[in-house]
Amino acid sequence: MELAAGVRRLSLMKTAPCPTQSNHIKSGNLYSDLTSLFVSFRTRRNPAWKGYIKKNSSSTKSELKVNMKSLSNYSSDDELSSLTSLCPLDGPYWDKLKDLSPFMSEFALTKSRVVVQIRWLLKLSQISEVHEVPRFSEEVESYLHNLSEQFNMDDALEVKKIEKVTNDDVKAVEYFLKQKCQSNPEISKVLEFFHFACTSEDINNLAYALMIKEAINKVILPVVDKLIAAISNMAAASASTPLLCQIPGQPASPTTVGKEMAFFAYRLSRERNELSETEILGRLAGAVGNYNLHRVACPDVNWPRIADELVTSLGIRFNPDVTQNCQSSSLSRSNYLEVKFDRDIRGYISSGHFKQITKVGEIGSSMMPLKVNSIHFKSSEGDCGVANGILMYLSKMLPISFWQRDLIDSTVTRNIGAGLAHSLMAYKRALQGIAELQVDEASMIADLD
């Protein structure tokens, strides 16, 4: 209570200096007063602290001064770190999620927009009826492909600098490409066609489709495969280990641990296959999906066929029946099965059927060090809940709009990465928890006796 009261007085002094009313408050300086208060409190309660503080006072004082100085100079413009990030995905979770960043970050979105607009210009150059954009030479085509493939962080920062002026992120990409290509004699004649007849949704829906496809195939599915393999190994190792069933929460017929784990492995495999086969749709049809500007400019071109060819060439299924808001298929994968798995494992741990292996130095509970919380499975369930909240909202919101489009999708689609990231975090937490599990067969046999 004394320490808390002293800290409260110090906080008041920082905003409104006042006469010192405590023997512990001496200088009116936040650092020195807080240090004095801490030393006084600790040494009074535990004399052994005197020697420790005396021995380490110089280094502690220097370190605290640096930390206090850093805090006083801190601003929201400082470099993002695990301590300053607004979201745990870019903070303490970053090490486990950084593999997702190349596919779902703002950089990834900007690069995907560059890819789409370059591919659109190249496609226009291949249409004989579009006389304004003649066929490019092989050198120019190679230059444009390299421009998208070699797009780097400096390029992305340049786009963001342009966006500060345009206040439009898609238009900023167009201006960036014009700047990059204005010195090329062939491309400089057709700079205005990077965004010909396109609305921002034409670019964005294809960019997000590319991002989601890559993220799922290269990051999400490999981790899901590891989780399926880990659960399958549990099933094989415990194929004959008896387990008393609970229906509903009361003793019932016996089963085996292997059978229960095999159930999860099989169901998760089905969900995994469904996710890998989910079709991601894309469109390229102009302001309200009617190819209006396309047909006015070049009425002899079969624009739906051109759009189909371009979208398909990106590895995305063409969606021909659209208004401005693409009626895209929602992310069908659900994390509810993972939630059931997490809850069941936590129940087995609570019943003593599974033990958790701890590492040297780990604390199982801040209050009761001998107890080991099932933190990995609790956290996995929590991440599944957050992921489902985001993904379920997206699946309900994206197929609808106010008339042709109300632009709300521009805001919410930026959170697709967060939904995938929490899902990925849930799977990795479950994997970590499985690695620390040990079956207690004696406990299960005792239940059957």
Phi, psi and omega per residue, in radians:
M1 nan -0.682 -3.122
E2 -1.146 -0.729 3.133
L3 -1.116 -0.759 -3.136
A4 -1.106 -0.741 3.136
A5 -1.123 -0.691 3.127
G6 -1.131 -0.749 3.111
V7 -1.088 -0.680 3.119
R8 -1.099 -0.717 3.114
R9 -1.113 -0.673 3.134
L10 -1.123 -0.691 -3.138
S11 -1.142 -0.592 3.097
L12 -1.224 -0.620 3.138
M13 -1.140 -0.571 -3.078
K14 -1.163 -0.556 -3.133
T15 -1.698 -0.478 -3.115
A16 -2.572 1.575 -3.113
P17 -0.952 2.435 -3.123
C18 -2.558 2.873 -3.136
P19 -1.040 2.475 3.130
T20 -1.180 2.330 -3.118
Q21 -2.098 0.099 -3.115
S22 -2.313 2.557 3.092
N23 -1.136 -0.359 -3.120
H24 -1.475 -0.323 -3.101
I25 -1.725 1.857 -2.942
K26 -1.944 -0.875 -2.916
S27 -1.762 -0.320 -3.014
G28 1.438 -0.048 3.081
N29 -1.608 2.263 -3.020
L30 -1.047 -0.784 -3.098
Y31 -1.107 -0.924 -3.035
S32 -1.198 -0.631 -3.142
D33 -1.213 -0.703 3.128
L34 -1.149 -0.708 3.106
T35 -1.096 -0.793 -3.134
S36 -1.094 -0.739 3.140
L37 -1.097 -0.751 -3.131
F38 -1.127 -0.808 -3.129
V39 -1.091 -0.780 -3.134
S40 -1.071 -0.779 -3.114
F41 -1.129 -0.797 -3.062
R42 -1.201 -0.803 -3.077
T43 -1.211 -0.534 3.102
R44 -1.182 -0.692 -3.119
R45 -1.388 -0.556 -3.085
N46 -2.500 1.775 -3.098
P47 -1.003 -0.446 -3.121
A48 -1.095 -0.376 3.122
W49 -1.182 -0.419 -3.108
K50 -1.019 -0.832 -3.124
G51 -1.155 -0.708 -3.129
Y52 -1.116 -0.803 -3.099
I53 -1.158 -0.688 3.128
K54 -1.109 -0.712 -3.108
K55 -1.210 -0.605 -3.021
N56 -1.947 0.155 -3.007
S57 -1.093 -0.687 -3.075
S58 -1.152 -0.811 -3.131
S59 -1.210 -0.692 3.141
T60 -1.106 -0.745 -3.127
K61 -1.108 -0.756 3.140
S62 -1.120 -0.753 -3.121
E63 -1.138 -0.724 -3.120
L64 -1.183 -0.626 3.097
K65 -1.074 -0.755 3.124
V66 -1.087 -0.775 -3.121
N67 -1.128 -0.732 3.138
M68 -1.156 -0.659 3.111
K69 -1.128 -0.716 3.135
S70 -1.096 -0.713 3.135
L71 -1.139 -0.704 -3.092
S72 -1.203 -0.473 -3.121
N73 -1.658 0.005 -3.036
Y74 -1.234 2.497 3.001
S75 -2.472 2.860 -3.105
S76 -1.178 -0.203 3.128
D77 -1.522 -0.073 3.127
D78 -1.081 2.794 3.135
E79 -0.999 2.368 -3.126
L80 -1.150 2.337 3.088
S81 -2.461 3.110 -3.137
S82 -1.146 -0.291 3.135
L83 -1.649 -0.362 -3.071
T84 -1.898 -0.149 -3.119
S85 -1.189 2.572 3.137
L86 -1.426 -0.285 -3.053
C87 -2.270 2.416 -3.127
P88 -1.122 -0.339 3.134
L89 -1.069 -0.692 3.119
D90 -1.693 0.089 3.122
G91 -1.943 -1.930 -3.072
P92 -1.138 -0.353 -3.137
Y93 -1.540 -0.097 -2.931
W94 -0.963 -0.760 -3.095
D95 -1.032 -0.555 -3.132
K96 -1.516 -0.251 -3.026
L97 -2.044 -0.063 -3.023
K98 -1.100 -0.390 3.092
D99 -1.151 -0.351 3.137
L100 -1.463 -0.346 -3.044
S101 -1.040 -0.731 -3.135
P102 -1.087 -0.243 -3.064
F103 -1.971 -0.406 -3.037
M104 -2.218 0.193 -3.127
S105 -1.523 3.069 3.062
E106 -1.120 -0.624 3.064
F107 -1.071 -0.783 -3.139
A108 -1.091 -0.703 3.119
L109 -1.116 -0.773 -3.141
T110 -1.111 -0.760 3.131
K111 -1.124 -0.715 3.131
S112 -1.118 -0.642 3.070
R113 -1.115 -0.678 3.090
V114 -1.078 -0.782 3.134
V115 -1.022 -0.824 -3.077
V116 -1.115 -0.787 -3.087
Q117 -1.211 -0.605 3.079
I118 -1.191 -0.747 3.129
R119 -1.119 -0.573 3.110
W120 -1.165 -0.770 3.112
L121 -1.109 -0.743 3.106
L122 -1.077 -0.690 3.125
K123 -1.134 -0.733 3.113
L124 -1.061 -0.639 -3.114
S125 -1.209 -0.269 -3.117
Q126 -1.674 -0.011 -3.132
I127 -1.708 1.987 -3.042
S128 -1.118 -0.525 -3.124
E129 -1.264 -0.328 3.116
V130 -1.548 1.491 -3.026
H131 -1.187 -0.450 -3.079
E132 -1.201 -0.351 -3.137
V133 -2.116 1.553 -3.137
P134 -1.193 2.834 -3.133
R135 -1.079 2.305 -3.140
F136 -1.377 2.705 3.011
S137 -1.248 2.868 3.130
E138 -1.070 -0.622 -3.138
E139 -1.114 -0.727 -3.137
V140 -1.226 -0.725 3.087
E141 -1.042 -0.738 3.100
S142 -1.120 -0.688 3.120
Y143 -1.071 -0.768 -3.129
L144 -1.169 -0.721 3.101
H145 -1.091 -0.742 3.133
N146 -1.140 -0.573 3.136
L147 -1.067 -0.660 3.113
S148 -1.427 -0.695 -3.105
E149 -1.215 -0.570 -3.097
Q150 -1.727 0.222 3.101
F151 -1.012 2.199 -3.039
N152 -2.193 -3.046 -3.059
M153 -1.146 -0.634 3.099
D154 -1.094 -0.683 3.086
D155 -1.107 -0.760 3.139
A156 -1.085 -0.696 3.106
L157 -1.140 -0.610 3.087
E158 -1.142 -0.695 3.074
V159 -1.061 -0.770 -3.131
K160 -1.141 -0.570 3.092
K161 -1.152 -0.706 3.100
I162 -1.165 -0.667 -3.115
E163 -1.078 -0.520 3.105
K164 -1.081 -0.447 3.116
V165 -1.571 -0.820 -3.069
T166 -1.325 -0.469 -3.040
N167 0.985 0.527 3.121
D168 -2.562 1.991 -3.022
D169 -1.214 -0.614 3.126
V170 -1.249 -0.727 3.110
K171 -1.121 -0.565 3.116
A172 -1.107 -0.653 3.087
V173 -1.129 -0.750 3.106
E174 -1.034 -0.806 -3.141
Y175 -1.134 -0.643 3.097
F176 -1.061 -0.798 -3.130
L177 -1.136 -0.648 3.093
K178 -1.103 -0.732 3.115
Q179 -1.104 -0.726 -3.103
K180 -1.176 -0.515 -2.984
C181 -1.882 -0.035 -3.029
Q182 -1.167 -0.375 3.129
S183 -1.530 -0.134 3.116
N184 -1.483 2.135 -3.039
P185 -1.068 -0.587 -3.140
E186 -1.334 -0.822 -3.050
I187 -1.301 -0.541 -3.083
S188 -1.041 -0.404 -3.139
K189 -1.388 -0.257 -3.048
V190 -2.260 0.488 -3.076
L191 -1.008 -0.599 -3.077
E192 -1.245 -0.145 -3.085
F193 -1.634 0.010 3.030
F194 -1.010 -0.583 -3.065
H195 -2.112 0.442 -3.049
F196 -1.022 2.172 3.038
A197 1.080 0.216 -3.093
C198 -1.693 2.550 2.887
T199 -1.799 2.902 -3.091
S200 -1.037 -0.572 -3.127
E201 -1.187 -0.524 3.051
D202 -1.021 -0.769 -3.123
I203 -1.299 -0.797 -3.028
N204 -1.170 -0.759 -3.055
N205 -1.139 -0.609 3.101
L206 -1.295 -0.628 3.105
A207 -1.114 -0.809 3.124
Y208 -1.141 -0.648 3.115
A209 -1.072 -0.753 3.090
L210 -1.075 -0.758 -3.122
M211 -1.108 -0.839 -3.096
I212 -1.120 -0.758 -3.138
K213 -1.023 -0.814 -3.126
E214 -1.192 -0.736 -3.116
A215 -1.089 -0.773 -3.123
I216 -1.167 -0.823 -3.054
N217 -1.256 -0.623 -3.010
K218 -1.736 -0.309 -3.094
V219 -2.160 -0.976 -3.027
I220 -1.155 -0.942 -3.066
L221 -1.077 -0.716 3.085
P222 -1.042 -0.637 3.115
V223 -1.271 -0.671 3.062
V224 -1.061 -0.698 3.103
D225 -1.077 -0.696 3.092
K226 -1.123 -0.682 3.133
L227 -1.162 -0.755 3.103
I228 -1.057 -0.753 3.135
A229 -1.110 -0.706 -3.136
A230 -1.140 -0.738 3.124
I231 -1.204 -0.658 3.100
S232 -1.104 -0.686 3.089
N233 -1.115 -0.668 3.065
M234 -1.081 -0.727 -3.132
A235 -1.105 -0.765 -3.130
A236 -1.174 -0.722 -3.096
A237 -1.221 -0.447 -3.080
S238 -2.039 0.502 -3.060
A239 -1.032 -0.584 -3.088
S240 -1.933 0.166 3.138
T241 -1.383 2.068 -3.075
P242 -1.241 2.619 3.131
L243 -2.567 2.264 3.108
L244 -1.394 2.109 3.119
C245 -1.219 2.712 3.092
Q246 -2.146 1.981 -3.126
I247 -2.430 2.022 -0.459
P248 -1.525 1.808 -3.110
G249 1.350 0.164 3.137
Q250 -2.196 2.633 -3.090
P251 -0.954 2.369 3.140
A252 -2.416 -2.519 -3.111
S253 -1.293 2.722 3.128
P254 -1.409 2.724 3.019
T255 -2.471 -2.822 3.056
T256 -2.228 2.689 3.084
V257 -1.068 -0.695 -3.134
G258 -1.032 -0.726 3.138
K259 -1.128 -0.731 -3.122
E260 -1.148 -0.690 3.119
M261 -1.243 -0.633 3.113
A262 -1.089 -0.599 3.087
F263 -1.017 -0.823 -3.127
F264 -1.185 -0.711 -3.141
A265 -1.071 -0.736 -3.131
Y266 -1.177 -0.846 -3.113
R267 -1.112 -0.712 -3.141
L268 -1.180 -0.593 3.079
S269 -1.103 -0.706 3.108
R270 -1.112 -0.763 3.120
E271 -1.113 -0.665 3.137
R272 -1.107 -0.770 3.135
N273 -1.150 -0.665 3.110
E274 -1.117 -0.710 3.135
L275 -1.132 -0.767 -3.110
S276 -1.158 -0.426 -3.122
E277 -1.696 -0.008 3.139
T278 -1.131 2.245 3.137
E279 -1.465 2.231 3.062
I280 -1.728 2.094 -3.031
L281 -1.623 2.689 3.103
G282 -2.530 2.732 -3.099
R283 -2.403 2.823 3.058
L284 -2.763 1.374 -2.923
A285 -2.313 0.200 3.079
G286 1.522 -2.960 -2.919
A287 -0.979 -0.828 -3.137
V288 -2.183 0.359 3.036
G289 1.466 0.261 -3.067
N290 -1.923 0.025 -3.096
Y291 1.021 0.616 -3.036
N292 -1.071 -0.965 -3.105
L293 -1.150 -0.646 3.118
H294 -0.981 -0.832 -3.042
R295 -1.278 -0.562 3.093
V296 -1.191 -0.743 -3.095
A297 -1.282 -0.754 -3.097
C298 -2.421 1.414 -3.041
P299 -1.180 -0.312 -3.084
D300 -1.501 -0.072 -3.088
V301 -1.599 2.401 3.036
N302 -1.443 1.502 -2.996
W303 -1.180 -0.664 3.062
P304 -1.026 -0.653 3.104
R305 -1.187 -0.703 3.107
I306 -1.079 -0.775 3.136
A307 -1.105 -0.723 3.115
D308 -1.038 -0.805 -3.126
E309 -1.091 -0.750 -3.119
L310 -1.169 -0.839 -3.115
V311 -1.078 -0.767 -3.134
T312 -1.125 -0.630 3.133
S313 -1.125 -0.356 3.103
L314 -1.499 -0.016 -3.111
G315 1.447 0.396 -3.101
I316 -2.103 2.536 3.113
R317 -1.410 2.317 -3.105
F318 -1.266 2.363 3.086
N319 -1.963 1.793 -3.028
P320 -1.422 -0.416 -2.999
D321 -1.741 1.515 -3.011
V322 -2.397 2.688 2.777
T323 -1.773 -2.673 -3.134
Q324 -1.247 -0.587 3.121
N325 -1.516 1.893 -3.076
C326 -1.092 2.221 3.115
Q327 -1.403 1.162 -3.027
S328 -1.328 2.667 3.063
S329 -1.242 2.457 -3.120
S330 -1.348 2.845 3.063
L331 -1.211 1.922 -2.966
S332 -1.386 -0.335 -3.076
R333 -1.165 2.410 3.124
S334 -2.109 2.634 3.140
N335 -1.778 0.168 -3.074
Y336 -1.142 -0.576 3.090
L337 -1.121 -0.671 3.103
E338 -1.129 -0.639 3.091
V339 -1.071 -0.774 3.113
K340 -1.081 -0.737 3.115
F341 -1.055 -0.837 3.140
D342 -1.021 -0.776 -3.107
R343 -1.170 -0.703 3.132
D344 -1.123 -0.768 3.139
I345 -1.107 -0.720 3.102
R346 -1.066 -0.678 3.109
G347 -1.127 -0.735 3.117
Y348 -1.135 -0.616 3.089
I349 -1.165 -0.781 3.136
S350 -1.095 -0.563 3.141
S351 -1.407 -0.114 -3.131
G352 1.487 0.094 -3.134
H353 -1.328 -0.523 3.050
F354 -2.052 2.458 3.020
K355 -1.896 2.677 3.097
Q356 -1.908 2.217 -3.135
I357 -1.461 2.171 -3.136
T358 -1.762 2.691 3.085
K359 -1.665 2.765 3.128
V360 -1.068 2.231 3.115
G361 1.664 -0.267 3.130
E362 -1.269 2.521 3.101
I363 -1.900 2.120 -3.113
G364 -1.290 -0.503 3.135
S365 -2.757 2.386 -3.117
S366 -1.147 -0.498 -3.116
M367 -1.636 -0.668 -3.102
M368 -2.231 1.552 -3.031
P369 -0.993 -0.448 -3.110
L370 -1.346 -0.319 3.138
K371 -1.517 2.461 3.131
V372 -2.020 1.941 3.128
N373 -1.272 2.578 3.069
S374 -1.447 1.014 -2.947
I375 -1.124 -0.637 -3.098
H376 -1.118 -0.714 -3.105
F377 -1.352 -0.570 3.042
K378 -1.119 -0.795 -3.129
S379 -1.163 -0.657 3.098
S380 -1.050 -0.785 3.107
E381 -1.080 -0.719 3.125
G382 -1.109 -0.753 3.115
D383 -1.139 -0.637 3.074
C384 -1.069 -0.719 -3.138
G385 -1.100 -0.777 3.120
V386 -1.149 -0.753 3.134
A387 -1.058 -0.808 -3.131
N388 -1.124 -0.633 3.097
G389 -1.034 -0.752 3.132
I390 -1.237 -0.865 -3.040
L391 -1.184 -0.651 3.129
M392 -1.172 -0.683 3.091
Y393 -1.110 -0.745 3.124
L394 -1.075 -0.731 -3.111
S395 -1.170 -0.476 3.111
K396 -1.495 -0.599 -3.012
M397 -1.493 -0.724 -2.995
L398 -1.101 -0.596 -3.136
P399 -1.299 -0.093 -3.096
I400 -2.143 2.785 3.068
S401 -2.799 2.939 3.032
F402 -1.439 1.914 -3.011
W403 0.979 -2.275 -3.049
Q404 -1.278 -0.625 3.116
R405 -3.033 2.502 3.139
D406 -2.123 0.131 3.029
L407 1.266 -0.032 3.094
I408 -1.087 -0.567 -3.114
D409 -1.074 -0.491 3.115
S410 -1.067 -0.576 3.132
T411 -1.398 -0.849 -2.988
V412 -1.288 -0.533 -3.124
T413 -1.136 -0.376 3.082
R414 -1.151 -0.220 -3.128
N415 -1.701 0.069 3.074
I416 -1.035 -0.721 3.131
G417 -1.053 -0.642 3.123
A418 -1.157 -0.691 3.103
G419 -1.102 -0.778 3.105
L420 -1.153 -0.666 -3.101
A421 -1.147 -0.766 3.104
H422 -1.149 -0.597 3.071
S423 -1.123 -0.811 3.129
L424 -1.066 -0.715 3.127
M425 -1.106 -0.677 3.128
A426 -1.088 -0.774 -3.129
Y427 -1.152 -0.708 -3.127
K428 -1.210 -0.626 3.084
R429 -1.137 -0.731 3.119
A430 -1.090 -0.720 3.096
L431 -1.064 -0.729 3.120
Q432 -1.126 -0.699 3.113
G433 -1.156 -0.720 3.127
I434 -1.067 -0.682 -3.123
A435 -1.112 -0.351 -3.102
E436 -1.849 0.198 -3.125
L437 -1.618 2.581 3.061
Q438 -2.474 2.202 -3.118
V439 -1.278 2.316 3.062
D440 -1.818 1.537 -3.060
E441 -1.111 -0.606 -3.130
A442 -1.067 -0.684 3.126
S443 -1.118 -0.693 -3.127
M444 -1.219 -0.693 3.118
I445 -1.130 -0.667 3.133
A446 -1.082 -0.607 3.100
D447 -1.108 -0.565 -3.094
L448 -1.404 -0.375 -3.119
D449 -1.300 nan nan
